Amino acid sequence: MPGLVDCHVHLETALGARPNFGDGPLFLTAGVTTVINLRGSPEQLRWRSELEKGELIGPNLYTAGEFINEPSEKTPEEVEREVESQVREGYDLLKLHEIEDTSFNYLTTSGLSRPAYHQLIESARVHNIPLVGHIPTELGLPAALAEGQNLAHIVMYVEGYFVPINTKAFRRSMMVGIVGLLLVIGWCIGSLALWPVHRLRQKASQPQTASLLQQALFSVLLYSVTILLLSAVYASLEWLGDNRWIVAITAGGVLAMTIGGWVVIRMISAWKLASAWRMRIPIFVLCCGVALHSGSLLFFIPLSWRSTTFAMKKIAAQSKAAHIMVMTTLVVDHALDMATDPDMKLLSKTARKDWGVDDGSIARGPRLLQGMLGPHMQWFQEQLLHELHAQGVPLLLGTDTFGFAGVPPGTSVHKELELLQESGLSPYDALRTATVNPAVFLGKPKQFGSIAAGTRADLLLLKANPLADPRAIQPMGVMVRGRWLPRNELERMVHAAPK
């Protein structure tokens, strides 16, 4: 069969990859004869040249250059110059990604402006070089689909559309809701603390005002319970793709806004009766809190409907119409499943230390919130991937090897193939994501990805038909660029690699 392609790897030594492509034999032993490196430098260009000359042993290497984004490039002119520079230096593709410092902290804030983003797409087309990457931060998925940008992860749909948590609109709406919630809770606490005073006033000179305030307090307590529950849901992604939860949350939101309106009306009546400013200030605080929280619900309730099953089908159809390709990288959410894999011991010393392989910390369970959200997020991404495939969106198998802790080179490709089939793809369709489709993505369908006269001799020799059982992809030997490497020789090179 054709050799496999991992369309999303990171070969930076700072992330634990070995220098001089020392992890090449690990890829080859797993049947990966081509990798696409999504952040490169002149070092990876040198490796590519040495691989082609036979001076290094490893899979074929295609590499992007440095990430393109704000603040490194802000204007259309700066974007165009960077694209021309990377094309001139000989990189194979472009990567749109947030700019990072040396500690891998994001420096990008709002991302590229629409004119600069459009220039990036146009420059890539003019130079006929593939472009893939993250969704532009503030522009979101609609802009990416309008421009026809290939996506580096399935999860980009979540971050750029279903739960756009990095956008200003999301953060501002969340902050407005939290401020409103705090004001309401603060009012409730203050009112409870002053309850004895209200009782005295009821017995003394302001019975009507005190009575109204007591009624308002009861309604606010009811409202607070409602918005506390809804605010807890804001921090959870458990309802993504679940129509029943979405309907329930929408009903709860409408109920909260209805109660909020009733509370405001009651408090306006209390405002009219209150004669002292000491009475009017808490009434004003409460009205502001209710209004702010209800305003945040006006943003979040429509947002939740994006992930209904019928809405997912719609966005998948739009992705097909945009003629984009999508890298999968489902395996990054299943890294814990590979924690005890013996191949983890074959990684570099740096990777083993950073990932906690040697001390066993890699196998420990996730934090509480991650443990709660993880399974549902995995399910949601698999459902979304299934819809994209059903609509005919070409998928590219990618693992994010070394870009995500716990995702090793080579063997993670087999885990990704399993996840693709669990998402509803047939063995044939799953294998196309790692053979034919990557060649099309790079504009080289006649060079690799299939077995045909004139294509590069990247072949796997197997004991069984992988279409009947994809687990049969345990190569007896690998041919890469026409060089035959039996399994025992590959294993010898793996164990001889610098630790």
N, C-alpha and C positions, 0 to 999 in steps of 0.2 A: 504494500500500500504506500501512498505518498507519505513522506515524513510530516510530522505534526509541526504546527506553527503556534508559538505563544505570542500573541499580538500586543501584550502589555507587560513588559518587564522593566526593571530599573537596575542597571549594572554599575551604579556608583559605589565606589569602595567605602564612602562614608555611611552607606546603608548596610554594609556587611558583605557586599560582593567582593570576590577575590580580585586582586589586580591581574592584569594581563589575561583577562577572561579565563581565570583559573576554574570557574564553575562550568566551563563549556562541556566537559565530560559528563557532568551531572545531567545537563539537558539532553545530551545525546543518548545516554543510557536509558532515559525515559522515552526515547523516540522523537524528541524535539529537534528537528534539523534546521529550524529557522526561528529567530527571535526578533521582535521589534522593540527596541529600546526607546523609551519615551522621554528620556532626558539625557542628552549626550554632550560631549566635549571633544576637543581634538584627540583625547585619549581613545575614545570609542572609534573615531575615524581611523586611528592607527590600527586598532584591533581588526577592524573590517578589512583593511588593506592586507594585513598579515594573514588573516584567514583565507583571503582569496589567493594569496601566494603559497599557501600550505605551511606557513611558518608557525601558525597556531592551530590547535585542534579544537574545534567547537562548531556549533551551529552557524549557519549563515546569519549575518548581523546587518540589520537595517536600523538606523538610528535617527532620532530627532535631535535638534540642537537644544539650546537653552530655552527655558520657558518664555513665552511671549505674553505680556500683560502689563497693566498699570501696576506699579509706578515706573517700571523700566521703560515702557513705551506708553505715551499718553495721547499723542496726536496722530492723525492718519499718516503724516509724513514720517514720523518716527517708526511707526509700524511698517511702512513700506520699506524703509531703509534696513530694518532688522530682517525682514523676509529676504530681501535681496542679498544681504550679508550671509545668511544661512544657506541660501541656494548656492552662492558663490563658493562657500567653504565645502560644499559637497554633502550636506545632510540630506537624508532621504525623505523626511517628512517634517511637518511643523507641529508643535504642541502648544495649545492654549491652556495655561495653568496659572494659578496664583503664584506670584513671585515670593520666594522664601529667603530668609537670612541663613547664616551658617548653622543656626540651631534648628532649622526647618520650621520657623515661625513665619506665618503669613505676613507679608508687607502690603499685599494688595488689599485695598479697602472696597471701593465701589466698582472696580474693574474697568474695562475699556468702555469708552463712550460709544454711542451707536455709530457715529462717523468713523471712529478708529476701528471698531469691530468690523464694519462693512469693508473697510480698506484691507483688513487682514484676510477676509474671505476672497476679495477680488484679487489681491496680490498672489494668493495661493493658486487661484485659477489661472492667472496670467502666466505664472511660472510652471504650471502643471505639476504642482507638488502637493501630495495629500496633506490634509489638515485634520487633526483630531484633538479633542481636549475636553476640559470642563466647560460648563455653561457659563457665559459671562454673568458675573455676580448680580448686578442690578437689572440687566436686560432680560434674563430668564429664558426659559425654554421656548416661548413663542418667537423670540428673536433668533435663537439657534435654528429652529425649524424654518423660519422665513429665509434665513441665509443658507440653509442646507449644510450645517456643520455636523461632521461625524462626532460621536460622543465616546468618551474614554471609559465610561462605566454605565451600567444600568442604573446605579444609584443616583446618577445625575438627574434623572427624572424626578426623584424624590426631593433632592436638594434644590432643584431649579424650578419645580412646578407644584408638586403635591404638598410639600412642606418647605417653602422657600425661606428657611430659617435665617439665612445670611443676608436677606434683603432688608433695606431700610423700612419698607412698608410693614414687613412682619415684625421686626424689632420694635418699631414705634407703636404698632397696634398692641403688641404684648405689653409694652411699658404702660400704655394708657390703661389697659385692663388691670394691670397690677396696681397702679396708683389708685384707680377707682376702687378696687377691692380693699386696699389698705385704708382708704378714707371711710368706707362703709364699716369695716371691722373696727376701726378706731372710734367711730361714732357709737357703735354698739357697746364697746367696752366702757366708753365714757358715760353712756346713758345708764348702764347697769350700775356703774360706780355712784352715780348721782340719783339712783332710784329713791333712796330715803328722802332726799330733798324734794323730789317730785311729789312724794306722798304727803309731806308737810304742806307744800303749796296747795295740794288738792284740798286739804283740810282748812287751809287758810283762805287766801284771797284770789287764787287763780285756778279754780277747779276745772273750768272748761279747757284751759290751755294744757294743764297737766294731763287731763283725760286724753286729749288729742295726741300728746306726746307718747303716752303709754300705748295707744293704739298703733301709732307709727312705729314704736319700738317693736311691737309684735310682728308687724309686717316686714320690717327690716331684718329681723332675725330669720324669718322665713326666706327672704331674698338672699341673705348671706349664706344660708345653707345651700341654696341653689347655685350661687356663683362660686362657692368653694368647690363644689363637685365639678362644675364646668372648668374652673381654673386648673384643677388637677388634671383634667383631660388635655388642657393646652400642652402640658409637659409630656404627654404620652402620645405615642404613635400607634397605639394598639388598635385604633379604629380604622386605620387605613385599609381600604378595600372591602370593608365589612358593611354592607348596605344596612343591616339592622342597627348597628351601632350609630351609623351616620344619621339615620332617621331619628333614633332616640336622642342623640345629641342636639339635632336640629329642634326637635320638640322641646327639649329642656331649655335651649337657648331662647326660643320664642316665649316660653313660659317665664323665664327670668326677665326678659324685656317687658313682658306684660305686667308682672308684679312690680318691676321697677317703675313703670309709668304710674301705677296705682299709688306706689309709695310717694312719688313726687307730687301727685295731686293732693294726697293727704297732708304732706308737709307744707305745701303752699297754703293750705287752709290754716295750719298751725302758725305759719309765718304771719298771716294777716292778724291772727289773734294775739300774737306775742307782742308785747309793748317794749320790752327791754332788749338791748343788743345782746345780752348774755344768752337770751333764748334764740335769737335769730342766727347767731354765728353757727351753732351746731346744726341748725336746720339747713343753712347754706352749704355746710360741709357735706352733709348727707346727700343733698340734691346733686352736688358736683360729683360725688363718688358714684352714685347710681348712673348718672348720665355718662361718665367716662367708661364705666364697665360695659354698659349697654352699647356704647359706641364701638368698643373693641369687638363685641359679638357680631356687629354688622360686617366686620372683616373676616372673622374666623368661621362663621357659619357657612357662607358661600364657599370658602376655601375647602371645607370638609367634603363638599359634594364633588370635588375634582377627582376623588379616588373611588367613586362608585364604579361598579362593574361596567355600566354603560358609558361612563365618562372615560374609563381606561381604554375601552375599544375605540372611542373617538380620537384620543391622543395617539393611539397606535396607528390609526388610519392616517392621521396628519403626518406622522413620522414617515410612513410609506410614501406619501405624496411629496415629502421633502427630499426624497432620494438620498437618505443618510444611511450610514452603517453604524452599528453600535457594538462596542466591546462589552463583554459580559461581566467579568470579574466577580461572579457570585461567591467565589471561594474565599474572599477576604472576610466574609461573615461566618465562615466555617473553619477558620484557622485553628480553632481549638480541637477540631476533629482530627487534625494531623499532628497534634502536639506530641504524641507518643510514637510517631512514625520513626523507625530506626534510621531512616535517611537523614533525620534532623542532626544526627551525630556526625554526618559527613560535611556539614557546613563549615565555613571559616570560623576561627576562634572568635572573631569580632561579632559575627552574626549569632553564634551560640550564646555569647555573653549578653548581648543586647536583648535577645529574645527570651533569655532565661532557660535555655535548653539544658545546660550543664547542671544547674541547681534545681531543676524541676519546676521552677515557678511558672513556666509557660503552660503547664498542664492544669494550673489552678483555675477554678471557675471565675467567671466575670463578676463584676460588681452587681449589686442588687438590681439597679435600674437597667443595666445592660442585659442582665439575665432575663428580665421581664420583657424588654422590648425586642431583644435579639431574634427569638423564634418567629415573632410576627413579622418583623422586617424582612427576614429571610423568605417567609411565605409570600409577602406582598411583592417582593422583587421577582420571585419565580412566576407569580401570576402575571406580572407586567411583561416579563420576558416571553411568556407563552402567548400573550396577546400580540406582541410585536412580531413574533414568528408567524402567528396565524395571519397577520396582515401582509406578510411578505417582506418585512424589514430584514435586510441581510445582517446577520450577527457574526461577530468576530470573537473567537475564543481568546480571552486574556485573563491573566491571573493576578497581576500587580506584584509579581515576585520581587522581593526585596523592598518594594515600596510599601509593604504592609507587614508588620511583624507576624511571624508564624507561617508565612507563605513561601515554601522552599522552591528552588528551581527544579523543573522537570516533573516531579511527582505531583505537584499541584495541578498540572494540566490534566492528569487522569481524574483527579477529584472534580475539576471543573466539568469534564465530560460527563461524569456521573450526575452532577447537579443539572446540567442541561437536559439530560434525559428525564430526571425527576420533574423538570419543568414542563414536560410534555413533548420534547423533541424526540424523533426517532433516532436510532443509532446512526443512520445515514445522514440525517440532517445535522446531528451533533458533530459528526466528523467533518462535514463540509465547513463548519465554523472554524476548523483548525487546519484546513487544507486549501480548498478552492477559494473560499471567500477572502482570506488574507491576501492571496495573489491578486485578486480583483481590486482590493482596497489599495494596494501599492501600484496598481496599473501595470502589473507584470503577469497576467494570466497565462502567457505562453512560455514563461520562464520557470515557474514552479507551481506546486499545489496540486498537480495531477500527474498521472503517468501517461506520457505521450511522447512521440518522436520529437526530438528537439528541445524538450524541457530539461532542466537541470536534474542530474541523477541524485535526488534526495529520496531514498527509499528505505522502508522497513521490511524486514523479513520476519514473519510471524508464524506461530504454530497453528493458529486457528483463524477463522473468518471474523474480523472485528465487527461486521454488520450483524452477525448472530450473537456475539458476546463482546462488547467493547472492552471488557476486562482482559481480553486476549492480547491487548497491546502491551506485551512484555517482549520487546524485540530480541530475537536470537542474534541479530546483528543489524547494523545500521550502515547505509551508504550515504555519505554526505559529500556533495560536489564530486561524485564519482569515486570516492575513496571508501573501500570496504573496511569496516571495523567490527569484528566479531564481539560478542558480548563479554567474553572473558578479558579481552584487551581493554574494553571500555571500563570494566570494573577495576582492572589494575590501575588505569589512569585516575579513576575516582579516588581510590585509596592512597594513591601517590601524591594527590594534590596537597599543596601547603596547607597546614592546619591554622 
